[in-house]
Amino acid sequence: MFPKYVLLVSAAGTLLLAACGGGGTAQSYTVGGSVSGLTTTGLVLANGADTVGVPANATSFTLPTSVTTGTAYAVTVKTQPTHLTCAVNNGSGTM
């Protein structure tokens, strides 16, 4: 039997300051966060249908699809890595 570890993955929208003004185009930003304790392969994180594989020893992740301002996001563990149990902290909110 393999030991069970808990890996904490934090997700938060990447916040950028934008100048105020006209234009009317909605801004969008990437969702990413930090990873700690990932020593093996197989972790896949998801925000709905958007997924990203996180390699062993990674310290951060960024989902490939941007989220429009005002849109909700919820990062979850889609696939657990080999011999580890991962959890997401602060993985949901509104961009």
DRENPA-3360 file (N, C-alpha, C; in nm, 2 decimals, always signed):
BEGIN
1 = MFPKYVLL = +0.08/-0.12/+0.00/+0.00/+0.00/+0.00/+0.09/+0.12/+0.00 ~ +0.05/+0.22/-0.08/+0.13/+0.35/-0.09/+0.08/+0.45/+0.01 ~ +0.17/+0.53/+0.07/+0.12/+0.63/+0.16/+0.04/+0.73/+0.09 ~ -0.06/+0.79/+0.16/-0.14/+0.89/+0.11/-0.09/+1.03/+0.15 ~ -0.07/+1.12/+0.06/-0.03/+1.25/+0.09/-0.14/+1.35/+0.04 ~ -0.15/+1.46/+0.10/-0.24/+1.56/+0.05/-0.15/+1.68/-0.01 ~ -0.18/+1.70/-0.14/-0.11/+1.81/-0.21/-0.21/+1.93/-0.21 ~ -0.17/+2.05/-0.18/-0.26/+2.16/-0.18/-0.23/+2.24/-0.31;
9 = VSAAGTLL = -0.33/+2.27/-0.38/-0.31/+2.35/-0.50/-0.40/+2.47/-0.48 ~ -0.34/+2.59/-0.49/-0.41/+2.71/-0.48/-0.44/+2.77/-0.62 ~ -0.56/+2.82/-0.64/-0.60/+2.88/-0.76/-0.65/+3.01/-0.74 ~ -0.61/+3.11/-0.82/-0.67/+3.24/-0.81/-0.65/+3.30/-0.95 ~ -0.74/+3.39/-0.99/-0.73/+3.46/-1.11/-0.61/+3.55/-1.11 ~ -0.54/+3.56/-1.22/-0.43/+3.65/-1.23/-0.49/+3.79/-1.25 ~ -0.47/+3.88/-1.15/-0.53/+4.01/-1.16/-0.43/+4.11/-1.22 ~ -0.48/+4.19/-1.31/-0.40/+4.29/-1.37/-0.47/+4.42/-1.36;
17 = LAACGGGG = -0.40/+4.53/-1.35/-0.46/+4.66/-1.35/-0.48/+4.71/-1.49 ~ -0.59/+4.76/-1.52/-0.61/+4.81/-1.66/-0.65/+4.96/-1.65 ~ -0.61/+5.04/-1.74/-0.65/+5.18/-1.74/-0.80/+5.19/-1.77 ~ -0.86/+5.29/-1.70/-1.00/+5.31/-1.72/-1.02/+5.39/-1.86 ~ -1.13/+5.36/-1.92/-1.16/+5.44/-2.04/-1.27/+5.37/-2.12 ~ -1.30/+5.41/-2.24/-1.40/+5.36/-2.32/-1.36/+5.22/-2.38 ~ -1.42/+5.19/-2.49/-1.39/+5.06/-2.55/-1.50/+4.96/-2.54 ~ -1.55/+4.93/-2.42/-1.65/+4.84/-2.41/-1.62/+4.69/-2.42;
25 = TAQSYTVG = -1.49/+4.66/-2.45/-1.46/+4.52/-2.47/-1.43/+4.46/-2.33 ~ -1.49/+4.34/-2.31/-1.47/+4.27/-2.18/-1.33/+4.22/-2.17 ~ -1.27/+4.24/-2.06/-1.13/+4.19/-2.03/-1.14/+4.04/-1.99 ~ -1.03/+3.97/-2.02/-1.02/+3.83/-1.97/-0.88/+3.81/-1.92 ~ -0.88/+3.71/-1.83/-0.75/+3.69/-1.76/-0.74/+3.54/-1.74 ~ -0.61/+3.49/-1.73/-0.59/+3.35/-1.70/-0.61/+3.31/-1.56 ~ -0.64/+3.19/-1.54/-0.66/+3.13/-1.40/-0.54/+3.04/-1.38 ~ -0.47/+3.07/-1.27/-0.36/+2.99/-1.23/-0.33/+2.99/-1.08;
33 = GSVSGLTT = -0.23/+2.93/-1.04/-0.20/+2.93/-0.90/-0.07/+2.86/-0.86 ~ -0.05/+2.83/-0.74/+0.07/+2.77/-0.69/+0.04/+2.62/-0.66 ~ +0.15/+2.54/-0.67/+0.14/+2.40/-0.64/+0.26/+2.37/-0.55 ~ +0.23/+2.28/-0.45/+0.34/+2.24/-0.36/+0.33/+2.09/-0.33 ~ +0.44/+2.03/-0.32/+0.45/+1.89/-0.28/+0.42/+1.79/-0.39 ~ +0.41/+1.83/-0.51/+0.38/+1.74/-0.62/+0.51/+1.67/-0.67 ~ +0.53/+1.55/-0.63/+0.65/+1.47/-0.66/+0.64/+1.37/-0.77 ~ +0.52/+1.36/-0.83/+0.49/+1.25/-0.92/+0.40/+1.31/-1.04;
41 = TGLVLANG = +0.39/+1.23/-1.14/+0.31/+1.27/-1.25/+0.16/+1.23/-1.24 ~ +0.08/+1.29/-1.33/-0.06/+1.24/-1.34/-0.16/+1.34/-1.30 ~ -0.12/+1.45/-1.23/-0.22/+1.55/-1.19/-0.28/+1.63/-1.30 ~ -0.41/+1.63/-1.31/-0.48/+1.71/-1.41/-0.58/+1.80/-1.34 ~ -0.57/+1.93/-1.36/-0.66/+2.03/-1.30/-0.76/+2.07/-1.41 ~ -0.88/+2.11/-1.36/-0.98/+2.15/-1.46/-1.06/+2.27/-1.41 ~ -1.10/+2.35/-1.50/-1.20/+2.46/-1.48/-1.31/+2.43/-1.59 ~ -1.41/+2.36/-1.55/-1.51/+2.31/-1.65/-1.44/+2.22/-1.74;
49 = ADTVGVPA = -1.45/+2.24/-1.87/-1.39/+2.16/-1.98/-1.25/+2.19/-2.00 ~ -1.20/+2.30/-1.95/-1.06/+2.35/-1.97/-0.97/+2.27/-1.87 ~ -0.87/+2.20/-1.92/-0.78/+2.12/-1.84/-0.64/+2.15/-1.86 ~ -0.56/+2.12/-1.76/-0.41/+2.13/-1.77/-0.35/+2.02/-1.70 ~ -0.25/+1.95/-1.76/-0.17/+1.85/-1.69/-0.06/+1.93/-1.62 ~ -0.03/+1.89/-1.49/+0.07/+1.95/-1.41/+0.19/+1.85/-1.39 ~ +0.30/+1.89/-1.44/+0.42/+1.79/-1.43/+0.47/+1.78/-1.29 ~ +0.54/+1.67/-1.26/+0.60/+1.65/-1.13/+0.69/+1.76/-1.10;
57 = NATSFTLP = +0.70/+1.80/-0.97/+0.79/+1.91/-0.92/+0.75/+2.05/-0.97 ~ +0.63/+2.06/-1.03/+0.58/+2.19/-1.07/+0.56/+2.28/-0.95 ~ +0.57/+2.41/-0.96/+0.54/+2.50/-0.85/+0.43/+2.59/-0.88 ~ +0.38/+2.58/-1.01/+0.27/+2.67/-1.05/+0.20/+2.60/-1.17 ~ +0.08/+2.65/-1.20/+0.00/+2.61/-1.31/-0.08/+2.73/-1.37 ~ -0.11/+2.72/-1.49/-0.20/+2.82/-1.56/-0.29/+2.74/-1.65 ~ -0.42/+2.76/-1.64/-0.51/+2.70/-1.73/-0.50/+2.77/-1.87 ~ -0.52/+2.70/-1.98/-0.49/+2.75/-2.11/-0.60/+2.86/-2.16;
65 = TSVTTGTA = -0.72/+2.85/-2.11/-0.83/+2.93/-2.16/-0.85/+3.05/-2.06 ~ -0.85/+3.17/-2.11/-0.88/+3.29/-2.03/-1.03/+3.29/-1.98 ~ -1.05/+3.36/-1.87/-1.18/+3.38/-1.82/-1.22/+3.52/-1.82 ~ -1.34/+3.55/-1.88/-1.38/+3.69/-1.89/-1.42/+3.75/-1.76 ~ -1.39/+3.88/-1.74/-1.43/+3.95/-1.62/-1.58/+3.93/-1.59 ~ -1.61/+3.90/-1.47/-1.75/+3.88/-1.43/-1.79/+3.73/-1.44 ~ -1.71/+3.65/-1.49/-1.74/+3.50/-1.51/-1.69/+3.42/-1.39 ~ -1.76/+3.33/-1.35/-1.72/+3.24/-1.24/-1.62/+3.14/-1.29;
73 = YAVTVKTQ = -1.53/+3.10/-1.20/-1.44/+2.99/-1.23/-1.44/+2.90/-1.11 ~ -1.41/+2.77/-1.13/-1.40/+2.67/-1.02/-1.29/+2.56/-1.06 ~ -1.18/+2.57/-1.00/-1.07/+2.48/-1.04/-1.09/+2.36/-0.95 ~ -1.08/+2.24/-1.01/-1.10/+2.11/-0.94/-0.99/+2.02/-0.99 ~ -0.97/+1.91/-0.91/-0.87/+1.81/-0.95/-0.95/+1.71/-1.04 ~ -0.92/+1.70/-1.16/-0.98/+1.61/-1.25/-0.92/+1.47/-1.24 ~ -0.79/+1.46/-1.23/-0.72/+1.33/-1.22/-0.62/+1.35/-1.11 ~ -0.62/+1.25/-1.02/-0.52/+1.25/-0.91/-0.39/+1.20/-0.96;
81 = PTHLTCAV = -0.28/+1.25/-0.91/-0.15/+1.20/-0.95/-0.12/+1.06/-0.89 ~ -0.02/+0.99/-0.95/+0.02/+0.86/-0.90/+0.06/+0.87/-0.75 ~ -0.01/+0.79/-0.67/+0.02/+0.77/-0.53/+0.01/+0.89/-0.44 ~ -0.06/+1.00/-0.49/-0.08/+1.12/-0.41/-0.23/+1.15/-0.41 ~ -0.28/+1.22/-0.31/-0.41/+1.27/-0.31/-0.40/+1.43/-0.30 ~ -0.46/+1.49/-0.40/-0.45/+1.64/-0.41/-0.58/+1.70/-0.37 ~ -0.57/+1.83/-0.33/-0.69/+1.91/-0.30/-0.66/+2.05/-0.35 ~ -0.77/+2.12/-0.38/-0.76/+2.26/-0.43/-0.81/+2.35/-0.32;
89 = NNGSGTM = -0.73/+2.45/-0.28/-0.77/+2.55/-0.19/-0.80/+2.68/-0.26 ~ -0.91/+2.75/-0.22/-0.94/+2.88/-0.28/-0.95/+2.87/-0.43 ~ -1.01/+2.76/-0.48/-1.01/+2.74/-0.63/-1.13/+2.79/-0.70 ~ -1.22/+2.87/-0.63/-1.34/+2.92/-0.70/-1.36/+3.07/-0.67 ~ -1.43/+3.13/-0.76/-1.46/+3.27/-0.74/-1.51/+3.33/-0.87 ~ -1.51/+3.46/-0.88/-1.56/+3.53/-1.00/-1.44/+3.62/-1.04 ~ -1.41/+3.61/-1.17/-1.30/+3.69/-1.22/-1.33/+3.84/-1.22;
% end
